[in-house]
């Protein structure tokens, strides 16, 4: 009886090891496969043509450090913009998270990120600085801008061609677009990406890489 039980126990032990190893490997392989598929999709999308939708006008605002920010600072750079506000009860956290996700794949480029507050009266530089810290925003790569409401609303509506409302409706809160905007080195708008869509970051990274090849430094 003892002679036959030893191989059985060893077989059961080996099966348990194999099963545990399989449970560990499955999520690792799945994660690796998803990253590879995203890389393949980005490369495929990068081959498509990136259109042009007009020019972003000159603007002068203030960033989260309380320093004047002139759009001249973006001259010759590819940059990505969004419109948010820090107390937003709606899509802003998702929009800002999408922007934050762009930092890693674009870290070795000169691409700049710019977030405009549509509630500048509440979003002072200090408030925006704390908001930026929560997002782990790279200070030299991502500016959060505030300033005169009229200038920001005009920039959103007339410059970026995005819908916006100052909150004078029944709800009393600002209403703004959920789209993220890609701008090239010549201040030309080259793409709009709805941050609420799951593939927004993938498409945006692909088109940004396309512009980086089209317009090298």
C-alpha positions in Angstrom: 0.0 0.0 0.0 2.8 2.4 0.8 4.6 1.7 -2.4 1.6 2.7 -4.5 0.6 5.8 -2.5 3.9 7.6 -2.9 3.6 8.0 -6.7 0.0 9.0 -6.3 0.9 11.7 -3.8 3.7 13.0 -6.0 1.4 13.1 -9.0 -1.2 15.1 -7.0 1.5 17.5 -5.7 2.9 18.0 -9.3 -0.6 18.7 -10.6 -1.2 21.3 -7.9 2.0 23.1 -8.8 1.1 23.1 -12.5 -2.4 24.4 -11.6 -1.0 27.2 -9.4 1.6 28.2 -12.1 -1.2 28.3 -14.7 -3.3 30.6 -12.5 -0.3 33.0 -12.1 0.6 32.9 -15.8 -2.9 33.5 -17.3 -3.2 37.1 -16.1 0.4 37.9 -17.1 0.0 36.4 -20.5 -3.4 38.2 -20.9 -1.9 41.6 -19.9 1.0 41.1 -22.3 -1.4 40.2 -25.1 -3.5 43.2 -24.5 -0.4 45.5 -24.5 0.8 43.9 -27.8 -2.6 44.3 -29.4 -2.8 47.9 -28.4 0.7 48.4 -29.8 -0.4 46.8 -33.1 -3.5 48.9 -33.2 -1.5 52.1 -32.6 0.9 51.3 -35.4 -2.0 50.5 -37.8 -3.8 53.7 -36.9 -0.7 55.7 -37.3 -0.7 55.0 -41.0 -4.0 56.9 -41.6 -4.2 60.5 -42.7 -4.6 63.1 -40.0 -6.9 65.9 -41.1 -6.7 69.7 -40.3 -9.6 71.6 -38.7 -8.3 75.2 -38.5 -5.9 77.3 -36.4 -5.8 77.8 -32.7 -5.7 81.6 -32.0 -3.1 83.3 -29.8 -4.0 83.4 -26.0 -2.6 84.6 -22.8 -3.6 83.0 -19.5 -2.1 81.9 -16.1 -0.9 78.4 -15.2 -1.1 76.4 -12.0 2.1 77.9 -10.7 0.6 81.4 -11.0 2.9 82.2 -13.9 1.8 83.9 -17.1 1.3 81.5 -19.9 1.4 82.7 -23.5 0.5 80.4 -26.4 3.8 81.5 -27.9 5.4 79.0 -25.5 3.7 76.3 -27.6 5.1 77.5 -30.9 6.8 74.7 -32.7 5.4 72.0 -30.4 2.8 69.3 -30.8 0.3 69.7 -28.0 -2.9 68.2 -26.7 -5.7 70.2 -25.0 -8.9 69.6 -23.0 -11.4 71.8 -21.2 -12.3 70.8 -17.6 -13.0 72.2 -14.1 -11.9 70.8 -10.8 -15.4 70.5 -9.1 -17.0 68.9 -12.1 -19.6 66.3 -11.1 -19.7 64.8 -14.6 -17.1 63.7 -17.1 -14.1 65.8 -16.1 -12.4 63.1 -13.9 -12.5 60.7 -16.9 -11.2 63.4 -19.3 -8.3 64.2 -16.9 -7.6 60.5 -16.4 -7.3 60.1 -20.2 -4.9 63.0 -20.3 -2.9 61.5 -17.5 -2.7 58.2 -19.4 -1.0 60.1 -22.3 2.1 60.9 -20.2 3.7 57.5 -20.3 3.5 56.7 -24.0 4.6 60.2 -24.9 7.3 60.7 -22.3 10.2 60.6 -24.7 8.7 63.2 -27.0 8.3 67.0 -26.8 4.5 66.8 -26.8 2.9 69.2 -24.3 -0.4 68.8 -22.5 -2.7 71.8 -21.7 -5.9 71.8 -19.6 -8.1 74.9 -19.6 -10.5 75.5 -16.7 -14.0 76.5 -17.7 -14.7 77.6 -14.1 -11.8 80.1 -13.7 -13.4 82.0 -10.8 -13.1 78.9 -8.6 -10.1 77.3 -10.3 -7.4 79.6 -9.0 -3.8 78.7 -9.7 -3.5 77.1 -6.3 -6.6 75.0 -6.8 -5.3 73.9 -10.2 -1.9 73.0 -8.7 -3.5 70.7 -6.2 -5.6 69.1 -9.0 -2.5 68.6 -11.1 -0.7 67.0 -8.1 -3.5 64.5 -7.7 -3.2 63.5 -11.4 0.6 63.2 -10.9 1.0 65.7 -13.8 4.6 66.4 -14.9 5.0 70.2 -14.2 7.2 70.9 -17.3 4.9 68.9 -19.6 1.4 69.6 -18.5 -0.1 73.1 -17.8 -3.4 73.8 -16.2 -4.6 77.2 -17.3 -7.0 79.8 -15.8 -7.8 83.4 -16.5 -10.6 85.6 -17.7 -13.8 83.6 -18.4 -14.5 85.5 -21.5 -11.1 84.6 -23.0 -11.4 80.9 -22.1 -15.0 80.6 -23.4 -14.1 82.4 -26.6 -11.1 80.2 -27.1 -13.2 77.1 -26.6 -16.1 78.2 -28.9 -14.3 80.2 -31.5 -10.8 78.8 -31.4 -11.3 75.1 -30.8 -14.9 75.0 -32.2 -16.1 73.2 -29.1 -19.5 73.6 -27.5 -19.6 75.4 -24.1 -22.0 77.1 -21.7 -21.3 79.2 -18.6 -23.8 77.4 -16.4 -26.6 80.0 -16.7 -29.1 77.1 -17.3 -31.3 75.5 -14.6 -28.5 73.4 -13.2 -26.1 76.3 -12.8 -23.0 74.4 -13.7 -20.6 74.9 -16.7 -21.3 72.6 -19.6 -18.4 71.9 -21.9 -17.2 69.4 -24.5 -15.7 66.0 -23.6 -13.4 66.1 -26.6 -9.6 66.2 -26.3 -7.9 68.1 -29.1 -4.6 67.4 -30.9 -2.7 70.5 -32.2 0.4 70.3 -34.5 3.6 72.4 -34.5 1.9 75.1 -36.7 -1.0 75.6 -34.3 -3.3 73.6 -36.6 -6.0 71.5 -35.0 -5.4 67.9 -36.3 -7.9 65.8 -34.4 -10.8 65.5 -31.9 -11.1 62.5 -29.6 -14.1 61.9 -27.3 -12.6 61.1 -23.8 -15.7 59.0 -23.0 -14.9 56.5 -25.7 -12.8 53.5 -24.7 -10.3 53.8 -27.6 -9.8 57.5 -27.3 -6.2 57.2 -25.9 -5.2 54.6 -28.5 -6.4 56.8 -31.4 -4.8 59.9 -29.9 -1.5 58.3 -29.3 -1.5 56.8 -32.9 -2.3 60.2 -34.5 0.3 62.0 -32.2 2.9 59.5 -33.3 1.9 60.2 -36.9 2.5 63.9 -36.4 5.8 63.3 -34.7 7.0 61.6 -37.9 5.3 64.1 -40.2 6.7 67.1 -38.2 10.0 66.1 -36.6 11.7 68.5 -34.2 
